[in-house]
Amino acid sequence: MIVGQAAVDQLLDVLDLRQLDEMTFRGTSPPVGPQRVYGGQVAGQALVAAGRTVDPSRVVHSLHGYFVRPGDPAEPIEYQVENIRDGRSFSVRRSVALQHGKTIFFMSASFHRQEEGLDHHAPTPVDVPPPDEVPTMADRLARYPERLGIWGTIPRPIDVRYVGEPGWVAPGDRPVDPHQRVWMRIDGKLPDDPLLHACALTFASDMTLLDSVLSVHGEVWGPGGMVGASLDHALWFHRPFRADEWFLYDCWSPSASGGRGLATGRMFTVDGRQIASAVQEGLLRRVGG
């Protein structure tokens, strides 16, 4: 199992796309991973592609993407970027991910020239223990070796610490909780590139968001629980941040019906600044034990 800076370096390799021409890029997946491309990876790579066509003085402030087909981790992914507009303050790009000539994901991303303006945000959740008082992933997994599965083989570039019970515990072991809260950070050092930190945060933002839908019902993933897939993903970046420093991902679900669940989340730094907001809808289906 690859963890720490070695895993982070592998993530940096995944996010370092090869440029084929001015608006076309190619990315690959980690050599060991799940049977389909992780959604946060393709979203992060799509943002890398879009961001490399924008003046570096403009920073990404929002992205909206749709997962169309499952990605094949054994095949490279081609990213085609379209310049929608370069205005005086904003640049907008459309980034399309393709495999075998078909779209697997597409994203619109907007970049903004830094300006001064009004400043406020919602209060930080109270009574949340700091990350060093929350069990590590290794501590959690030690209780459920049978659930280790893919977690025991794939690299872990993100240090994830659940405040409550995660969605991969055994059926019946998860209490109902209206929130899914986790502390996260890139488990190593990242270069001082704001676009790279935004792409790393995008990568991380898909990890536990949909789990908040299950948390409302005390449900779990896998046998005896649910299977799911991300349908879309939206992310807004509010303030400067470093993805290799701790942030609290406070997620909850306002609605679930018809086999789909909606999840929303807010990200706060340790000192209480809200750095990002996310929304995602996912497909959720029950499986047998």
C-alpha positions in Angstrom: 0.0 0.0 0.0 1.4 3.4 -1.0 0.7 6.3 1.4 2.2 9.6 2.3 4.4 11.6 -0.1 4.9 8.6 -2.4 1.2 8.4 -2.9 1.0 12.2 -3.4 3.8 12.0 -6.0 1.8 9.4 -7.8 -1.3 11.7 -7.7 0.9 14.5 -9.1 1.8 12.2 -12.0 -1.9 11.5 -12.6 -2.7 15.2 -12.7 0.3 16.1 -14.9 -1.4 15.7 -18.3 0.5 15.3 -21.5 -0.3 18.2 -23.9 -1.0 17.0 -27.5 -1.8 20.4 -29.0 -2.9 23.8 -27.8 -6.3 22.5 -26.6 -5.9 18.7 -26.3 -4.4 16.8 -23.4 -4.0 13.2 -22.4 -4.2 11.6 -19.0 -3.7 8.2 -17.5 -5.0 6.4 -14.4 -2.9 4.9 -11.5 -1.5 1.4 -12.3 -3.6 -0.1 -9.4 -7.1 1.1 -8.8 -10.8 0.3 -9.0 -12.5 -1.3 -12.0 -13.7 2.0 -13.3 -12.0 5.4 -13.2 -12.6 7.3 -9.9 -14.8 10.3 -10.6 -12.6 12.7 -8.7 -9.7 11.7 -10.9 -11.4 12.5 -14.2 -12.9 15.7 -12.8 -9.5 16.8 -11.5 -7.8 16.0 -14.8 -10.5 17.8 -16.7 -9.8 20.9 -14.6 -6.1 20.6 -15.2 -6.7 20.6 -18.9 -9.1 23.6 -18.8 -6.8 25.5 -16.4 -3.7 25.1 -18.6 -5.5 27.1 -21.4 -6.2 30.1 -19.1 -4.1 33.0 -18.0 -2.5 31.9 -14.6 -3.6 35.3 -13.1 -7.2 34.0 -13.3 -8.2 31.4 -10.7 -10.9 28.8 -11.0 -14.0 29.8 -9.0 -16.5 27.1 -10.1 -16.9 23.9 -12.1 -20.0 21.9 -13.2 -19.6 18.4 -14.6 -21.6 15.4 -15.7 -20.4 11.7 -15.5 -21.7 10.2 -18.7 -20.0 6.8 -18.9 -17.8 4.7 -16.6 -14.1 5.2 -17.5 -11.7 2.4 -18.3 -8.6 2.8 -16.0 -6.5 0.7 -18.4 -7.0 3.2 -21.3 -5.7 6.8 -21.6 -8.2 9.6 -21.4 -8.2 12.4 -23.9 -9.3 15.8 -22.8 -10.5 18.3 -25.4 -10.9 21.9 -24.2 -13.1 24.5 -25.9 -12.5 28.2 -25.2 -16.0 29.5 -24.6 -15.0 33.0 -23.7 -12.2 35.2 -22.4 -13.7 38.4 -21.0 -12.2 41.3 -19.1 -12.8 39.5 -15.7 -13.8 35.9 -16.5 -12.6 33.0 -18.7 -14.9 30.1 -19.4 -13.8 26.7 -20.7 -15.5 23.4 -21.6 -13.4 20.3 -21.0 -14.6 17.0 -22.5 -13.0 13.6 -21.5 -13.1 10.9 -24.1 -12.3 7.2 -24.3 -12.8 5.0 -27.3 -14.1 8.0 -29.2 -17.0 8.5 -26.7 -17.5 11.1 -24.0 -17.2 9.8 -20.4 -17.3 13.2 -18.7 -17.7 16.8 -19.5 -17.2 19.9 -17.5 -17.7 23.7 -17.7 -15.2 25.7 -15.6 -15.0 29.4 -14.9 -11.9 31.4 -14.0 -12.0 34.8 -12.4 -9.5 37.7 -12.1 -9.0 38.4 -8.4 -11.1 41.3 -7.1 -12.0 43.0 -3.8 -15.6 42.8 -2.6 -18.1 41.7 0.2 -16.9 38.9 2.4 -18.9 36.6 4.6 -19.6 32.9 5.1 -21.7 30.5 7.1 -20.4 29.6 10.6 -18.2 26.6 11.1 -19.9 23.5 12.5 -19.5 23.4 16.3 -18.5 20.5 18.5 -16.4 18.8 15.8 -13.1 17.3 17.3 -9.9 18.4 15.6 -8.2 16.0 13.1 -5.6 14.7 15.6 -8.4 13.5 17.9 -10.3 11.6 15.2 -9.4 8.0 14.3 -7.1 7.5 11.3 -8.2 5.4 8.3 -5.9 2.6 9.5 -7.6 2.7 12.9 -11.0 2.4 11.2 -10.0 -0.4 8.8 -8.5 -2.4 11.6 -12.0 -3.0 12.9 -13.2 -4.3 9.5 -10.4 -6.3 7.8 -13.1 -8.0 5.6 -14.0 -4.6 4.2 -10.4 -3.7 3.4 -10.8 -4.8 -0.2 -9.5 -2.3 -2.7 -8.4 0.1 0.1 -5.6 -2.4 0.8 -4.1 -2.1 -2.7 -4.7 1.4 -4.1 -2.5 4.4 -3.2 -3.8 6.8 -0.6 -2.7 10.3 -1.4 -5.4 11.8 0.8 -5.5 11.5 4.6 -9.2 10.9 5.4 -10.4 10.9 9.0 -14.1 10.3 9.6 -15.7 12.1 12.5 -18.6 9.6 12.5 -19.0 6.1 11.2 -18.0 5.7 7.5 -20.2 4.2 4.9 -18.1 1.0 4.5 -18.7 -0.4 8.0 -20.8 -3.6 8.3 -24.6 -3.4 7.9 -26.2 -2.4 11.2 -23.0 -0.8 12.6 -23.8 2.7 11.3 -26.1 4.9 13.3 -28.4 7.4 11.6 -26.6 10.7 11.3 -27.9 13.8 9.3 -24.2 14.8 8.5 -21.2 13.0 7.2 -18.2 14.9 8.4 -14.5 14.1 7.6 -11.2 15.8 8.0 -9.1 15.7 4.9 -5.8 16.8 3.5 -3.4 15.8 0.8 -1.0 13.4 2.7 2.2 15.1 1.7 3.5 18.4 0.2 2.1 20.0 -3.0 3.9 22.6 -5.1 2.8 26.2 -4.7 0.5 26.2 -7.7 -3.1 27.4 -7.0 -4.5 25.5 -10.0 -2.9 22.3 -8.7 -4.4 22.8 -5.3 -7.8 23.3 -6.8 -7.4 20.2 -8.9 -6.4 18.2 -5.8 -9.4 19.5 -3.9 -11.6 18.5 -6.8 -10.1 15.0 -6.7 -10.8 14.8 -2.9 -14.3 16.3 -3.1 -15.8 13.2 -4.7 -14.6 10.8 -2.0 -17.2 11.1 0.7 -19.9 13.5 -0.6 -22.5 10.9 -1.8 -21.9 8.9 1.5 -24.0 11.6 3.3 -27.1 10.3 1.5 -26.6 6.9 3.1 -25.8 8.4 6.5 -29.3 9.9 6.8 -30.6 6.3 6.8 -27.8 4.6 8.6 -27.1 2.7 5.3 -23.7 1.4 4.1 -22.0 0.6 0.9 -21.6 -2.9 -0.5 -23.2 -6.3 0.4 -26.3 -5.8 2.6 -26.4 -2.1 1.6 -26.2 0.1 -1.4 -24.2 0.6 -4.6 -23.9 4.0 -6.2 -22.5 6.1 -9.0 -21.9 9.9 -9.3 -24.2 11.5 -11.9 -22.9 15.0 -11.7 -20.6 17.2 -9.7 -20.4 21.0 -9.0 -17.8 22.8 -6.9 -17.3 26.4 -6.0 -14.0 27.8 -4.7 -14.5 30.7 -2.3 -11.1 31.6 -0.8 -7.4 30.8 -1.2 -6.4 27.5 0.4 -3.8 24.7 0.4 -5.1 21.2 -0.2 -2.2 19.8 1.8 -3.5 21.4 5.0 -6.4 20.0 7.0 -10.0 21.0 6.0 -13.3 19.8 7.3 -15.7 18.4 4.7 -19.2 18.9 6.2 -21.7 17.0 4.0 -25.4 16.4 4.2 -28.3 15.3 2.0 -31.4 17.5 1.5 -33.3 14.9 -0.6 -33.3 11.3 -1.9 -36.0 9.8 -4.1 -36.5 7.7 -7.3 -33.1 5.9 -6.9 -31.2 9.2 -6.8 -29.8 11.1 -3.9 -28.6 14.7 -3.6 -25.7 15.6 -1.5 -24.1 19.0 -0.6 -21.0 19.8 1.3 -18.9 22.7 2.7 -15.2 22.8 3.3 -13.6 24.7 6.2 -10.0 25.2 7.2 -8.9 24.5 10.7 -9.2 28.2 11.5 -12.8 28.3 10.3 -12.6 29.8 6.8 -15.0 28.3 4.3 -12.9 27.6 1.2 -15.3 25.6 -1.0 -18.9 24.3 -1.5 -19.9 21.1 -3.4 -23.1 19.6 -4.7 -23.6 16.2 -6.3 -26.4 13.9 -7.3 -25.8 10.1 -7.4 -27.6 6.9 -8.5 -28.2 4.6 -5.5 -29.5 1.1 -5.7 -29.8 -1.7 -3.1 -27.8 -4.9 -3.4 -28.1 -8.2 -1.7 -26.1 -9.5 1.3 
